[in-house]
Amino acid sequence: PAVPVLTIDGPTGSGKGTISRAVAERLGWLFLDSGALYRAVGLAASWEGLDFDDQEALARCALETDIRFEDRPNDDPLVFVNGAEAGSDLRTEIAGAAASAIAAIPAVRAALVEKQRQFRQLPGLVADGRDMGTVIFPDAGVKVFLTASAEERAERRYKQLKQKGFEVTLDTLLRDIVARDARDTGRAVAPLKPADDAVSIDTTGMSINAVIDAVLALAAARG
Ligand code: C5P
């Protein structure tokens, strides 16, 4: 039988990252932060000074960039981009915007398909992203789609970034989130949308633990 996969898709700030990592830890499964792959490619492309209109160069960059994760308990995994630890650079809004821009290019997405599927290993995988349930792992046994109001998502990002020492304003974050949502849902290739067989959870006003429990309950019911 295929290696089990639980996909968690949703917009930025929906809590996917925190929830996915916690669920993976509780299940003892591997964890794929697919957004980090897109961020890593965006970062590598900026380091190399690539033209963001040159789709071929960007696709080559996606294929050739060496991206490795080192999981850490209760923390974001360390991410190595071409050998250099880039964890905190990846979390910046600049890397997020670069990721979102290159993620709209079909050849870039195609270049990352196999890299993502390689994470599917025993005992199982929790995959976090935008198209995990629709494109990358369409046969996943459990598919979750997390949402929350844009205001609440902006507030969550605000707290997260403040805690990490970044200078940001709530207004800018909200504007960024609305723009990123529009780009991610409006793009022609692999737009952000729930898979037909996904269970949607609106996390507005829910605690992290309540969401984790809801996802684990789905896993237990289907697993
Ligand atoms: O999830 P995160 O905010 O780290 O993702 C950064 C950007 O990468 C998203 O805005 C989205 O455009 C893109 N992305 C994607 N498909 C994924 C994961 C991320 O298009 N599976």
Residues whose N, C-alpha, C, O or C-beta is under 5 A from the ligand:
A	BS01	C5P	T12 S34 G35 A36 Y38 G96 A99 S100 A103 D128 G129 R130 D131 D184
